[in-house]
C-alpha cells in the first residue's frame, strides 16, 4: 500500500469564476496535493444557490493551475453516459498535462435527480450500474477502440482519440461503503475512498472506517488482489468535530487515521475563523508530516 501522505481540499463551485480561480490558485500555493469539486447539478445542501457544472469548470480550472492534481470528488455515474464521461476525462487530462485524478461513485445527489429527470433506482441498481460504468470507463481509457455489452450500457467501436496523457489511465478512486461497491474498488481502483457518514464524529467515523477497511481487505482477497496494493482515502469534510479547531486537533485526526492505513486525506475549504488554523497547518504541519513518513 502506498503510505505516502497526500492532502487535498474540496471546494464548492458556487463562487464567481474569478473567486473560484483565486481559491484554487491559493490552495495550490499552500502546497496541497489535490483539489476537488463535488458533482451536483444543484447544491446538495442548498439547492437554490448558483452552481457551476463540475467537469466543465474543472477543464477551465486546469488552465489556471500548474502543479496541483485536480478532480471531481466524486463523479456521479448517473449523470453522464460513460463514453461521454471518458471523453471528458481524456480532455481534462490533456488540458492539465496529466494532473487529473478520477473518482467515481454510485451517486447520492437526490436534489439533482428530479430536476434532470433521472430515475436513480435502488441502491443495488446504482451499485450494479457503477460496476458496469467503472469497467467500461477503465477499458475506454486504456484502449483505442472499445466494444462493450452490458445490462446498462452497450457500445460499439467507441474510439478514444487522443488517449489520456497518464498511462494506462488517470489514477482511479472508487468511493464505496457497501461490500458490493467495495468489490468494484478491489477489482479496478487504485484508491478506495470513504467519508464515514453524515453527522458523525471523527471517533465514530474512525470505527466505521476501520471496519470497512478490513472488509475491503476481504474483498481484495476475494478477487485475487493483494490488499496492500490498494491505497485508502478519507474525506474528513463531513465530520462534526472540525479538524480546524486547532493544530493539535488536526494532528490528532491524521495520526489516528494513519494507524488504520489511511494515507490520503481530503478536507472541505474552511470557513471563518477556521481559515487561520487551515493556513498554519498547510505551512507548518503538513510538510513535517510528509517528512516524518519519508524518513
PEGI-V744508 format. One record per pair of residues at least 6 apart in sequence whose ideal C-beta (glycine too) atoms are under 7 Angstrom apart, sorted by the first residue. I is the first residue (numbers start at 0). GAP is how many residues later the second one is. Records with the same first field share a line. If there is no record, write none. Layout:
I: GAP + GAP
This chain:
0: 227 + 228 + 229 + 230 + 260
1: 229 + 261
2: 260 + 290
3: 259 + 289
4: 258 + 284 + 285 + 288
5: 27 + 28 + 257 + 258
6: 25 + 26 + 258 + 279
7: 24 + 25 + 26 + 27 + 28 + 258
8: 18 + 23 + 26 + 258 + 260
9: 26 + 28 + 63 + 227 + 256 + 258
10: 12 + 13 + 24 + 26 + 258
11: 26 + 31
12: 7 + 24 + 38 + 39 + 41 + 44
13: 29 + 35 + 36 + 37
14: 8
20: 40 + 43
22: 246
23: 11 + 37 + 40 + 41
24: 39 + 40
26: 8 + 41
27: 7 + 37 + 39 + 40
29: 249 + 252
30: 251 + 255
31: 36 + 250
32: 35 + 36
33: 34 + 35 + 37 + 67
34: 33 + 35
35: 35 + 36 + 37 + 230
36: 17 + 20 + 21 + 35
37: 16 + 35
38: 15 + 33 + 35 + 36 + 37 + 40
39: 11 + 69 + 72
40: 71 + 74 + 75
41: 9 + 69 + 70 + 73
42: 6 + 8
43: 65 + 67
46: 64
53: 18
54: 17 + 33
57: 12 + 14 + 34
58: 32 + 33 + 36
60: 9
61: 8 + 30 + 33 + 34
62: 32
68: 30 + 32
69: 26 + 29 + 30 + 31
70: 29 + 30 + 31 + 32
71: 31
72: 30 + 193
73: 29 + 30 + 31 + 101
74: 10 + 28 + 29 + 30
75: 29 + 31 + 33
76: 27 + 29 + 30 + 52 + 53 + 56
77: 29 + 40 + 42
81: 51 + 54 + 55 + 58 + 71
82: 57 + 72 + 75
84: 52
85: 51 + 54 + 55 + 74
88: 11 + 13 + 52 + 75 + 81
89: 70 + 72 + 73 + 74
91: 8
92: 7 + 71 + 72 + 73 + 77
93: 68 + 71
96: 68
97: 67 + 68
99: 70
100: 69 + 70 + 72
101: 68 + 69 + 70 + 71
102: 70 + 72 + 90
103: 26 + 30 + 70
104: 70
105: 20 + 21 + 24 + 75
106: 13 + 19
112: 7
119: 6
126: 51 + 53 + 54
128: 23
129: 51 + 54
130: 53
131: 18 + 19 + 20 + 21
132: 20
133: 40 + 50 + 54
134: 53
135: 12 + 17
137: 31 + 34 + 50
138: 7 + 9
139: 6 + 18 + 20
140: 19 + 23 + 28
141: 26 + 27
143: 15 + 16 + 17
144: 12 + 13 + 14
145: 9 + 12
146: 8 + 9 + 10
147: 6 + 7
163: 6
170: 19 + 20
171: 16 + 17 + 18
172: 16 + 17 + 18 + 20 + 60
173: 10 + 11 + 15 + 18 + 19
174: 18
175: 6 + 8 + 9 + 16
176: 17 + 35
178: 36 + 40
181: 10 + 33 + 34 + 37
182: 36 + 39 + 40
184: 7 + 31 + 45
185: 30 + 33 + 34 + 37 + 39 + 44
186: 36
188: 41
189: 41
190: 40 + 42 + 73
191: 24 + 38 + 40 + 41
192: 40 + 42
193: 15 + 18 + 40
194: 40 + 43
195: 9 + 12 + 13 + 42 + 43
196: 8 + 11
197: 40
198: 41
199: 39 + 40
200: 38 + 39 + 40
201: 37 + 39 + 51
204: 34
205: 50 + 51
208: 25 + 51
209: 50
212: 19 + 47 + 48
215: 11 + 14
216: 10
219: 6 + 7 + 10
220: 6
230: 32 + 33
231: 29 + 30 + 31
232: 29 + 31 + 33
233: 23 + 28 + 31
234: 31
235: 7 + 17 + 29 + 30 + 31
236: 29 + 30 + 31
241: 32
242: 6 + 7 + 10 + 24
243: 6 + 26 + 30 + 33 + 34
245: 31
246: 30 + 33 + 34 + 38
249: 31 + 35
250: 34
253: 11 + 35
269: 8
